[in-house]
Amino acid sequence: MRVLDQILAIKAFRESRAEQAYARQRSAHRASEDLALTQEQVLRDFQERARLREDELFLGLVGRTVRLGDIQNMNLEVDDLRTQERGHVAKAEQARLAETQEREMLDQRRLEHTAALQLRERFSEIVDLVREEDAVESERREDGEMEEVAEVRSERAARLRREEESP
């Protein structure tokens, strides 16, 4: 029985570790999800600011005579805005990919925890059954011993009666 208790303790320990890993992964997923949402918001904010800046640049050229250098400067600034936007898009996509990977790991940890929990519960049921069987066997042995004691007493009593009856 001691071996079964030790194995049950190991199963409980493994289930506990799986539960802790699941909790850590849930936290990591939540952080990656928050980062992805933040990066998407940063992208949207940048796109809005870039659109306003482009409008401002174009309005600055409209209605007046401009030099080629002014148009080139505007084009360079618009190109720079587009480059920055691509960087923000890449960061948002990278954050979303990381969040997806963290979600997949979370699903894996959930499965591992569920499997460890089920394994411990099954083993616990087995240990309980073994304990019940041991209790029944112990009770049966006690009953047998009690019957044996009663039989010995009965034989003694019968022998004493015979001895008393015979002169």
N, C-alpha and C positions, 0 to 999 in steps of 0.2 A: 504494500500500500504506500510505503514511503516513496518508492520510485514513481508511482503514479502521481503523488502529490508534487514531487519535484518536476515532473514533466508538465503538470498543470501550471505550476509556477512559471516555467519557461514559456508556455503558451501565453499566459497572461502578460508576461514581460514583452513578448513579441507583439502582442496586440497593443500594448501600451506604446511601444515604439512606433508602430504603424499609425496609431492615433496622433501621436506627436508630429510625425512626418506629415500627416494629412493637415494638421493645424498650421504647421509652418508653410506648407504649400498654399493653403488657403490664404494666408497672409501675403505670400509672395504674389499670388494671382491678383489679390486686391490691389497691391501696390502697382503691378504692371498695368492693371486696368485703369487705375487713376492716372498713371503716366500717359497712357494712350489717349485718354480723354483730354488731358492737359495739352498734349502735343497737337491734337486735332483742334482744340480751341486756339492755340497759338497760331496754327496755320490759318484758321478762319479770320482771326484778328489781323494777321499780316496781310492776307489777301484783301481785306477791307481797306487797310491803310495804304497798300500798294495801289489799289484802284483809285483811292482819293488822290494820291500823289500823282498818278498818271493824268488824272483829270486836271489837276492843278498845273502840271507841266504843259499839257495841250492848250489849256486856256491861256497860259502865259504866252503862247506863240500865236494864238488866233487874234486877228484884228490888228496886227502890226506887221511891219516889215521885219523879217528876221534874216539873220545871216546863216550861212551854211554851218558855221561852227555852233550856233545855238541849236540847230536841228540835230547835229551830231552829238552834242552834249546831252540833249534830251533822249536821243536813242541809246546812248551809253547808260544813262541813269535807268531807263526802262529795262535795258538788258540786265543791268545789275539787280533790279527788282525781280526780274524773272529768275535769275540765278538764285537769289535768296529764297524765292518761292519754291523752287525745285528742292533746295536744301530743307525747307520746312516740310515739304511733301515727303521727302525721303525719311526724315525723322518721324513723322506721323506714321508712315507705313512700317518703319522698323519697330516702333512702339506697339503697333497693332499686331505685328508678327510675334513679338515677344509675349504679348498678352495671350495670343492664341497658343503659343507653346506652353505658357504657364497654365492655361486652362487644360491642355492635354495632360500635363503633369499632375494637375489637380485631380482629373478623372482617374489617372493611374493610381495615385495615392489613395483615392476613395475606394477603388477596387481592392487594393492591397489591404486597406484597413478592414473592409468588409470581409475579405477572405480570412484574415487573421482572427477577427471577431467570431466568425462562424466556426472556424477550427477550434478555438478555445471553448466555445459553447458546446460543440459536439464532444470534445474531450472531457469537459466538465460533466456532461451527461453520462459518459462512460464511467468516469470516476464515481459518480453518484450511484450508478447501477452496481458497480463492484462493491461499494460500501454497503448497499442494501443486501446484496448477495452474502457478503461477509456477516452482516448482522443476522440474516436468516440462518446461515450455517452455524453461527455461534449459538443462536437460540436453540437450534435443533440439537447441537451438542449438549447444551445445558439440559434440555428436556431428556435426552438420552441418559445423561448422568443422573438426573433426578429419578428416572425410571429405574436405573440400576440400583440406586440407593434404596428406593422403595422396595425393590425386589429382594435386596439383601436383608432389609428389615423384616420383610414378610417371611422370608426363609428362617430368620432367627426366631421370630415369634412362633412360627410353626414348630421349630425344633424345641423351643422352650416348652411349648404346650405338650409335645410328645414326651419330653423328659418328665414333666410334671405328672402326666397320666400314667406313665409306666413306673411301677413301684420298684 
